[in-house]
Amino acid sequence: MKSYREMSREELLNLKAELDKKYQEAQAKNLHLDMSRGKPSADQLDLSMEMMDVLNSSADLKDSEGVDCRNYGVLDGVKEAKELLGQMSEVSPDKMIIYGNSSLNVMYDTVARAVTHGIMGHTPWGKLDKVKFLCPVPGYDRHFSITEYFGIEMINVPMTPEGPDMDMVEELVGSDPAIKGIWCVPKYSNPQGITYSDETVRRFAALKPAAEDFRIFWDNAYSVHHLYDDHQDFLLEILDECEKAGNPDIVYKFCSTSKISFPGSGVACIATSPNNLKDIKKQLMIQTIGHDKVNQLRHVRFFKDIDGIHEHMRKHAAIMRPKFEAVLDTLERELGGLEIGSWIRPRGGYFISFDAMEGCAKSIVAKCKEAGVVMTGAGATYPYGKDPKDSNIRIAPSFPTKEELAVATDLFVLCVKLASVEKLLEA
């Protein structure tokens, strides 16, 4: 295919007329499709339905230590749940607290606690003149929403194929005591699907922050979310590396079963150092007497162990992989060589990151919406919803059926072509 950038104005005008006609035909189909969020499909949710049968009115609802899970108590989670999520997180059970259904909730609480009461005796962030957070971009919009909600200033840090730009991270963290944290999705990152390299993880662990209460918010949301059995990314375990570097307290590690079992009805956890755990529990014992132990028990008896989780995730991958490959193959077939977009082929996670020509993302997303396909808002992958290049678009292939996905992807590439031609004609 000839690059759009090499076309004459006359060729571009002719192409635009052709694309306009196709777009009008697409609008006439009156589509109502949604690729806006990384929601599991109904087929994926069906994989966990037998979990509803593992407990019933005649089930023994005591854990392995004899705790009656119907009653109050056990602030940090039942023993089996800590062991199971510990295996999934590659962390010793004694380094974790089991929470309720959402790791996002745990992250919000962790920031809120730092704002109102501080971290390990340090001044509450809410009493400081300025608090800043580093935000690898493109990144996860809900992370950015938390820090924006609390009035924390967010600083963009570019992502590289190895993870965040660590030269920039080290310089900023080491020189500015107002920088209190950094958001990270270290494995199959949202939205690019990048996994942090060993060097990146070790550099994180060895950070020398100007702020003693600086914390890495390590959201390992996709730790077991591989698309392939034989091509999987590997991530160094951050708590081990922090201990080796003499920085045991610097990291909070989060994970959950939300995209493993039932989103909104899963089990979440935080893993961190003994000092941090002690600090967190002081607040947690005021907030709750304990989280949903019955749900913890339900998950343990369904999955049994880490092998059960891996086997379950292979079933997820069998549903997800064809969808990812269909989108990626369409992008390559329709846009390859045109020089109007680039993308990364991830090995896991929930998203495909697409970079359009600078200044085109909002136009592409708007055109998709006008033709009946809802995408994640342009700019959502940046703090404050402001993509400085107006180029990044997050594609979420999981929720639509294969047939819907094919229609939506065809429309998406049509909108990319049309918006790109219009941009080139403006020059």
N, C-alpha and C positions, 0 to 999 in steps of 0.2 A: 504494500500500500504506500502511496505517496504521502509524505508528511504534510500535514495541514500548513505548517510553517513555510513550506516551500512553494505553496500554491500562489498563483497570481490573484489579484483582486477579482478578476473576472471569474476565475475558477471557484473562488470562495463564494461569490454571489450565486453562481449556478448550484453549488453544493447546498447553500442555505435554502434556496427554493425547493430543492429535493427533500431536504431534512424537514422544512416547514410542513410540507405535504404529509410526510410520514407522522409528524407530531400531531397534526390535526386528525389523522386517522386513529392514532392512539387515544386521543382525547374522546373520540366518538365511541370508544369501547366502554366508557363509564366505569373504569376500574375502581376498586376499593381495596387496596393492598397495603400492608404495613411491614416495613423493614426498619422501623425506628429504634427498637430496643432488642437487646440480646435475651429474649425470652425463650425458654425451651418450648418445643412444639408439643402438641398433645401426644404424639407418638413417644416422645421422650418421657413425659409425665407418666404414661402408661407403664413404663418399665418399673416403676416403684409401687404400683398398686398393691402388690402382695404384702407390702409393709403394713397395710391396713389390717391384715389378717394375723400378724404375729402376736398381737395382744388382743385379748377379749375378756369377758367378765369372769372367766375361770382361770385366767393366766396368773402365774406367780409374779407379782409386781415388786418383789424384793431384788435388790442388786446382789452382786457376789459377796458383799460385806454384810448382808442382812438388812440393809436400809430399806424401809418401806417407801417406795417411790411415789405413793399416793399422798404422802404427808409432807409437812414442812421439813426444811433442813438441807444440809449438804450445799453450802454456799458455792463451792467451786466445781460442782459436777460429780456425777457418780463415777466410780473407779473405772468401770468398763468403757464409759464414754471418753474419759481422759486417755485411756489406752488406745482406743480406736482413732480418735482425732490426733493423738500424739504420733501414731504410726503414719497417718496421712500427712502430718506436718513435719515429720522427721525430727520430732522433739520429744524429750522425756516427759512422761505424764505429770511429773511433779513441777514442771515449768509452765503449766497451763491452767486456765480457768475456762470452764464450759459455760456458755451463756445461753440465750434464747435462740430465736429463729434467724437472726440477721447479723452478719459481721459489720454491715454498714451502721447498724445501731450501736455496736460496740465501738466503732471508730468515732462516731458522733459523741458518745459518752466520754470517750478518752480525751477528746479535744475539750468538751464542756468542762470536765473535771480540772483540766489544766488551766482553763480560763477562770474558773471560780475559786479553786483551791490550790492551784499550783502543782508541781511535780516534785515529790520527795523533799518537801520543805522549802522549795524555792518560791519566789514571789508569784502569786497568781498572774497569769497572762493578762487578765482583765484589768489589773492595776498598773500595767506598764504603758508607757506612752505609745510604743509601737511594737507590734508583733508581726513577724513575717514568716512565710512558708515557701519552700521551693516546690515547684510543680513541673515535673517532666512533661513535655508536650511533643506531640499530642498525647492526651491522657484521659482519665476517667472523669466525666462531668460531675458525678455525684461526690467524688472527693472534693472537687473545687467548690461545690455548693456548700459543703460543711464549713470550710475555712472562710468563704465569703459571708456566710450567715453570722459568724462570730466576729466579723470585721477585721479579719486577719489579712494583711497585704500579701498577695501572691506574686511570685516571681517566676517567669518562664525559664525552664532549663531545657534546651533542645535534646531530643532523643537521638542516639546514634545506633548503628547495628549492634553495639555492645551493651547498650543501656544508656542511662543519662550521661551527658557530657561531664565526666568526673573532674576534669580540670576546673570547670566552672563551679561544680558543687564544692570541691575542696577549698577553692579560693573564697567563695561566699560564706560557707559555713565557718571557716577558720578566721574570718575577719570581721564578721558582723554579729554581735551578741543578740541582736533583735531577731535573728533567724532561729526559730525554735523547732522546725521540723521540715520533713520532706515527705511527700506522697510517693509511694512506689507500688507498681504492679510488676513484680520482678520476673514472673514466668508467663509467657504468652500474653504479653502486655495488652491492655485495653487502650487503644484500638489496634496497634500495629502487629501484635503477635510476637514481639521480640522477647527473648529471654536474656537476662543479664549474664554477661560473661563471668568466668571465675575471677578475672582481674577486677572487674567492676564490683563484685560482691566483696572482695578483699579490701578494696579501696573504701567502700562504705564502712566496713568493720573498723578500719584504721583511721576514720575521720577524727580530727582534733577540733571540736567545735569551740567557738568563742563563748557560747552559752552552755553552762553546765547542765541545763535542763533541756537541751536539744534532744529530739527523738526522731528516729527513722520509723515512719509508719509503713510497714512492710506488708502490703495486702496481697497475700499469696492465694488469690481467688481461684487460680486455674492450675493448681499444683498437680492434679491428676487428669486434667482435661486435654488429653492427647487426641489427635486425629488419626495417628498411625501407630501401629505396633512396632514397626521396624525403623521409624524415623522420629525419635522423640528427643526433645530438648532436655538438658540436664541443668539443674540449678544448685549451686553450692548452698549448704544450710547456713543461714545468716547468724543464728545464735551461737553456733559453734565457732564461726569465724570471729565474732565479736569477743568471745571469751579468749580465743587465741591472741587477739590483738590487745587484750587488756581493757576492753570497752564493753563489759557485760551488760551494762544498763542502757546502752544507747538505742536499743531497738524494741519496738512493739511489733509482734508478728500476728497477723490476723488470718483466719480462714473459716470456711463454713461448708456445709453440705447443700447449700441452696440450689446449685445447678447440678447436684448429684441425685438428690431425692426430690423434695418438693420445694420450689422457691416460695419463701414466705412461711414455710413450715419445717424448715431444716433445723440444724444445730450449728451454732457458731462458737468460736473460741478465740482467746488471745493467749499467746505464748511469749514469755519474757523472762527476765532475770528474777531471782528471789527478792531482791530489793524492790523492783517494780511491782511484783506480785503483792508484797506486803503493803505497799502504798495504795494499790488499787483496791485491795480487800477492805481497807479502812473505810473507803467510800461505799463499796459494794454492799457491805453489811448494813449500811443505813438505807440503801436503795431497795434491797430485796432480802428475803430469807433464803432464797434459792430459786433457780430457774426451773423450767419444765422437765422434771426428771423422768416422767412417763415417756415423753418424746425422746429423751436421750436413750432410755431403755429400748424403745421401739426401734431406733436406728441401729443400736448395737445388735439386737437379735435378728434384724433383717440382714445387715452386712456381715456380721460376725467378726471379720478381721480385715486387714488391708488387702488381702487377696480377693475377698468378696467385693471390696470397693473397686479394685482394678478390673475385675470381671464385669461388674456393672458398667463401668466407664467404657469398656470395649463395645457394649451394646449402644451406649450413647454415640460413640464414634461411628458406628456403622450407620447411624441415622444422619449424623452431622457431616461426615466426610463427603458423600456425594453432593451435598448442597454446596459446600465450600468449593469443591472442584468444578461444579457447574458454573458458579459465579466467576471463578478465576479463569476458566477456559473461555467463557464469553468475553471477559475483559481482554484476554490475549488475542482472541480471534477478531474482535471488533475494533480494538483500540491499539493493538500492538503495532509499533512503527509509525503511528500518527503524530507522536510527540505532543500529545495533549493530555497525558495523564500517566501516573506511575502507581504501583501498588506492590505490596509485599505478600508473598505466598507463605502463610503461617503453618506451623506444624501442630497447632493446638489453640485453645482458647475459644472465643466466641465471635470474633470480629475480623473483618478485612478493612484495612486502612487504604483509602484511595486519595491520592494527591492530584487534584486537577491543575490546570494552568492557573497561575496567580490571578486572583480577582474573579474566579468563576464559580466557586463553591456555592455561594448563596443563590446564584442564578440557576445552577443545576438542581439544587434541592427544591427551589420554588417551581421550576418547570415540572419536576417529578410530581409534586403535590397537585399542581393544576391538572395533571393527567391522571390523578388517582392513586399515586404511590407515595406513601409517607416515609420519609427518611429521617434519620437523626438530624436535628437542626445544624446547619452550617455554623461553625464556631463553637459547637458544644464541647469539642475536645480540647478547648483552651480555657483558662481562667477568664471569668467575666463574660464568657461567650464571644470573645474577641480573638479570632484567628488573624494575626497581622498580615498574612498573605492571602486570606480568604481562599484557601485551596484544599483544606483537609475535609474529607467526608468519611464518616464511619458507616460501613455496610454491615448489617446484621442478618446473616442468612438463616438463622436457626428456626424462626417461628413459622414462616410461610411453608405451604406444601411445595413439593418439587415443581408442580405445574405452575403455582402462583409465583414461585421464585424465578422460573424461566421467563415469565411475562414481565415481572418487575425488573429483572436484570436487563432484558432487551430494551425496556423503556429507559432505564438508567443510562445505558450507553448512548442511546439516541439523544438524551438530554445533554450528556457530556459533549457529544459532537456539536449539537446546536449551539450551546453556550460558548464553546470554544471558537466556532466560526464567527459568532457575533463579536466576541472579544477581539479576534484578529482583524475583523473589518473596522473596528473602532480605531485601530492603530494608524 
